[in-house]
């Protein structure tokens, strides 16, 4: 980080979303998944919009920082190599050694590992719309010719591939963990309620918890 001409800047690696990568429209991604780019960028401090937590796959399944809203907890298990246009899994995110003066984050560990859900690529809807628009302008004879064409390069084959791949991937997502509520007493008389539902684990905090009879 530095200041130049009264403007502050920072330099470092960036995380990108699935729609910022090149991939097949049939690819599935974890909800809130991001990728560590091999590129580094210089950005002004004014572009910072807030804070978030990027967790490794192992940490995302097992724990949460108690002071970070669930919608700001992201998952990363792969790098994106810009020059090769490929995603490659890695062992985990780099961990830094902090000064003893830094107060460690308060971490809540789930009683059971959560099951992360997957969703279709952001490119899928766009690809389907493009194919549907193209088919809408074709005559019945042209559609029949496409149906008889088994070539891998045809649009009809592409549409069938999209449907088959998506159906296969979605069949794997029927399992959802049972709903469980867990309450834990934290520092400064805070309570945390964790709800395991079919979507994701949401943490809710309350400053003044109810009184429990002993």
C-alpha positions as CSV (number, residue, x, y, z in Angstrom):
1,X,0.0,0.0,0.0
2,X,1.2,3.5,-0.7
3,X,0.1,7.1,-1.3
4,X,0.9,9.1,-4.5
5,X,-0.4,12.6,-5.2
6,X,-2.6,12.3,-2.2
7,X,-4.3,9.2,-3.5
8,X,-3.9,5.8,-1.8
9,X,-3.3,2.6,-3.8
10,X,-2.7,-1.1,-3.0
11,X,-1.2,-4.0,-5.0
12,X,-1.9,-7.7,-4.8
13,X,-3.5,-10.8,-6.1
14,X,-7.2,-10.8,-7.0
15,X,-10.1,-13.2,-6.8
16,X,-12.5,-13.5,-9.7
17,X,-16.1,-14.9,-10.1
18,X,-17.0,-17.7,-12.4
19,X,-18.5,-15.3,-15.0
20,X,-15.0,-13.7,-15.3
21,X,-13.4,-17.0,-16.5
22,X,-13.6,-19.0,-19.7
23,X,-15.4,-22.3,-19.3
24,X,-18.1,-24.5,-20.8
25,X,-21.7,-23.4,-20.2
26,X,-22.5,-26.8,-18.7
27,X,-19.9,-26.5,-15.9
28,X,-21.3,-26.4,-12.3
29,X,-19.9,-24.1,-9.6
30,X,-20.3,-24.0,-5.8
31,X,-22.5,-21.1,-4.6
32,X,-20.3,-18.1,-3.8
33,X,-17.3,-19.7,-5.4
34,X,-14.4,-17.6,-6.5
35,X,-11.0,-18.3,-8.1
36,X,-7.6,-17.0,-7.2
37,X,-6.2,-15.4,-10.3
38,X,-2.5,-15.7,-11.1
39,X,-2.5,-12.0,-12.1
40,X,-1.9,-9.2,-9.7
41,X,-3.3,-5.7,-10.0
42,X,-2.8,-2.2,-8.7
43,X,-6.0,-0.5,-7.5
44,X,-7.0,2.7,-5.8
45,X,-8.3,2.5,-2.3
46,X,-11.5,4.1,-3.5
47,X,-12.5,0.9,-5.2
48,X,-12.9,-1.0,-1.9
49,X,-16.5,-1.6,-1.2
50,X,-16.4,-3.6,2.0
51,X,-15.0,-6.7,3.7
52,X,-15.4,-10.4,3.0
53,X,-13.9,-13.7,4.0
54,X,-12.4,-16.1,1.4
55,X,-12.3,-19.6,2.9
56,X,-10.5,-22.7,1.7
57,X,-12.8,-25.6,0.9
58,X,-12.0,-27.3,4.2
59,X,-12.7,-24.2,6.3
60,X,-15.9,-23.4,4.3
61,X,-17.4,-26.8,5.3
62,X,-16.3,-26.7,8.9
63,X,-16.4,-23.2,10.4
64,X,-17.2,-19.5,10.1
65,X,-15.7,-16.2,11.5
66,X,-18.4,-15.0,13.9
67,X,-18.2,-11.4,12.9
68,X,-18.7,-11.8,9.2
69,X,-22.2,-12.0,7.6
70,X,-22.8,-15.3,5.8
71,X,-23.4,-13.6,2.5
72,X,-19.8,-12.2,2.6
73,X,-18.2,-15.7,3.2
74,X,-16.8,-17.0,-0.1
75,X,-15.3,-20.3,-1.1
76,X,-12.1,-20.8,-3.1
77,X,-10.4,-24.1,-3.9
78,X,-8.9,-23.4,-7.3
79,X,-6.6,-21.0,-9.2
80,X,-7.4,-19.6,-12.5
81,X,-4.5,-19.5,-14.9
82,X,-5.2,-16.6,-17.3
83,X,-2.7,-17.6,-19.9
84,X,-4.0,-21.2,-20.1
85,X,-7.7,-20.3,-19.5
86,X,-7.8,-23.2,-17.0
87,X,-8.9,-23.8,-13.4
88,X,-6.5,-25.8,-11.2
89,X,-7.2,-26.9,-7.7
90,X,-4.5,-26.1,-5.0
91,X,-3.8,-27.3,-1.5
92,X,-5.1,-24.1,0.2
93,X,-4.9,-20.4,0.6
94,X,-1.7,-18.8,1.9
95,X,-1.8,-18.3,5.7
96,X,0.0,-15.2,7.1
97,X,1.8,-14.8,10.4
98,X,0.3,-11.8,12.3
99,X,1.8,-9.7,15.0
100,X,1.0,-10.7,18.6
101,X,-0.8,-7.3,18.9
102,X,-3.5,-8.5,16.4
103,X,-6.6,-9.9,18.0
104,X,-7.4,-13.3,16.5
105,X,-10.8,-13.7,14.8
106,X,-13.4,-15.6,16.7
107,X,-14.2,-18.8,14.9
108,X,-17.3,-20.9,15.3
109,X,-16.9,-24.6,14.3
110,X,-20.0,-26.5,13.1
111,X,-21.0,-29.7,14.9
112,X,-21.3,-31.4,11.5
113,X,-19.7,-30.4,8.2
114,X,-22.1,-28.6,5.8
115,X,-22.8,-29.8,2.3
116,X,-22.0,-27.0,-0.2
117,X,-24.5,-26.7,-3.0
118,X,-23.7,-26.3,-6.6
119,X,-25.4,-24.2,-9.3
120,X,-25.2,-23.9,-13.1
121,X,-22.7,-21.6,-14.8
122,X,-23.8,-18.0,-15.2
123,X,-23.2,-18.5,-18.9
124,X,-25.7,-21.3,-19.3
125,X,-28.9,-19.2,-19.5
126,X,-27.2,-16.9,-22.1
127,X,-26.1,-19.9,-24.2
128,X,-29.6,-21.5,-24.1
129,X,-31.2,-18.1,-25.1
130,X,-28.8,-17.9,-28.1
131,X,-29.6,-21.4,-29.3
132,X,-33.4,-20.9,-28.8
133,X,-33.3,-17.7,-30.8
134,X,-31.4,-19.4,-33.6
135,X,-33.8,-22.4,-33.7
136,X,-36.8,-20.0,-33.7
137,X,-35.7,-18.6,-37.0
138,X,-35.2,-22.0,-38.7
139,X,-37.8,-23.9,-40.8
140,X,-39.1,-27.4,-39.9
141,X,-36.9,-28.9,-42.7
142,X,-33.8,-27.2,-41.3
143,X,-34.6,-28.5,-37.8
144,X,-35.1,-32.0,-39.1
145,X,-31.8,-31.8,-40.8
146,X,-30.1,-30.8,-37.5
147,X,-31.9,-33.7,-35.8
148,X,-30.3,-36.1,-38.3
149,X,-26.9,-34.5,-37.9
150,X,-24.8,-36.3,-35.2
151,X,-21.8,-34.1,-35.7
152,X,-20.3,-32.7,-32.5
153,X,-20.2,-29.2,-34.0
154,X,-23.9,-28.8,-34.6
155,X,-26.1,-26.5,-32.5
156,X,-28.6,-29.3,-32.0
157,X,-25.9,-31.5,-30.5
158,X,-24.8,-28.6,-28.3
159,X,-28.3,-28.1,-27.0
160,X,-28.7,-31.8,-26.2
161,X,-25.3,-31.8,-24.5
162,X,-26.4,-28.8,-22.4
163,X,-29.6,-30.6,-21.3
164,X,-27.9,-33.9,-20.6
165,X,-25.0,-32.4,-18.6
166,X,-27.2,-30.1,-16.6
167,X,-29.7,-32.9,-15.8
168,X,-26.9,-35.2,-14.7
169,X,-25.3,-32.5,-12.4
170,X,-28.6,-31.4,-10.9
171,X,-29.5,-35.0,-10.0
172,X,-26.5,-34.9,-7.6
173,X,-27.9,-32.0,-5.7
174,X,-31.1,-33.6,-4.2
175,X,-29.4,-34.3,-0.9
176,X,-29.8,-31.6,1.8
177,X,-28.6,-31.9,5.4
178,X,-31.2,-32.0,8.1
179,X,-32.2,-28.7,9.8
180,X,-30.4,-28.3,13.0
181,X,-30.2,-25.2,15.3
182,X,-27.2,-24.8,17.5
183,X,-26.6,-22.1,20.1
184,X,-23.2,-21.2,21.4
185,X,-22.2,-18.6,24.1
186,X,-19.5,-16.4,22.7
187,X,-17.4,-13.6,24.1
188,X,-19.0,-10.4,25.5
189,X,-22.3,-12.3,26.3
190,X,-23.1,-12.8,22.5
191,X,-25.1,-15.8,21.3
192,X,-24.9,-17.3,17.9
193,X,-27.7,-19.4,16.3
194,X,-26.6,-21.5,13.4
195,X,-29.2,-22.9,11.0
196,X,-28.2,-25.8,8.7
197,X,-30.7,-25.8,5.9
198,X,-30.8,-27.0,2.3
199,X,-29.2,-23.8,1.0
200,X,-26.4,-22.8,3.3
201,X,-25.5,-22.1,6.9
202,X,-26.7,-18.7,8.1
203,X,-25.4,-17.2,11.4
204,X,-27.6,-14.8,13.4
205,X,-26.3,-12.8,16.3
206,X,-28.2,-11.2,19.2
207,X,-26.7,-8.9,21.8
208,X,-29.3,-9.7,24.5
209,X,-30.2,-13.4,24.5
210,X,-33.2,-14.6,26.4
211,X,-32.9,-15.8,30.0
212,X,-32.8,-19.6,30.3
213,X,-34.1,-21.3,33.5
214,X,-31.6,-23.5,35.2
